Amino acid sequence: MDPEVRIPGPLRLIHGETATLFDVLLVYVVGVVFGVLALVFASTRVEALPAWKAALLFVLAADVSGGTMAGFTAGTDAYYGNRPGLRWGVIFIHFIEPGLLFLLFDGRLAYWIFLYAYTAASASLVNVIPGGQRQQGAAAALVVIGIVILLPIGLSAPFLAWFGPVYMLKLILGFAVRRSAGS
C-alpha cells in the first residue's frame, strides 16, 4: 500500500488535502524533468537566453507538466470535487501561462488567444457534462481536436511547441474531468 501524506495548506491546490507519496513525487519529478527539457529545447534554438527568462521558462514548464500529472491524481480530484467554484477559478486563471509565453518568447497573439480560449471553453464544457466517463471521452476528443488545430498554426518560437498540447492535457483532460464518484 502506498503511504498517504497530509498535504500542508498552500500545496493543497496542487495535491488536495491528502495524496499518496507516489503521486506527490510523480508531480515533482515530472515537473523538474520537463522543466529541464524545456531549457534544453530552448538552449538549442535561442542564442542567448537571459537567466531570468530561463528561470521563468523552467517554472512554466514545471507548472504545466507537474500540474498535468496532479490533475490525474485522486487527491487533487477529491479536493476540487468538493469545491466546484474553485475548479472554475482554476480553469479561468490559467490565462497567465500563455500570456507570459506570448509576452516573453513568442508574439503570435492569435495562437495564444486561441489556445487559451479553446482550452477554457473546452474545460468548461467538460466540467458541465454529467458523468466522469462522458467527461473523459469528451475531454480526450477536445484535446485531440485542439492539437490538430494548433500544430499547423505553428509558433515563431518552435521550442515552445510542447506547451499547447500539454496545457490542453492539463486543463481539459486532467483537471476538468471528475474521476471520483463524489466529484
Secondary structure, DSSP 8 states (H G I E B T S, - for coil): ---EEE--GGGHHHH-SEEEHHHHHHHHHHHHHHHHHHHHHHHTT-S---HHHHHHHHHHHHHHHHHHHHHTSHHHHHHHHT-HHHHHHHHHHTTHHHHHHHHHT---HHHHHHHHHHHHHHHHHHHHSSSHHHHHHHHHHHHHHHHHHHHHH--SSGGGTTHHHHHHIIIIIIISS--STT-
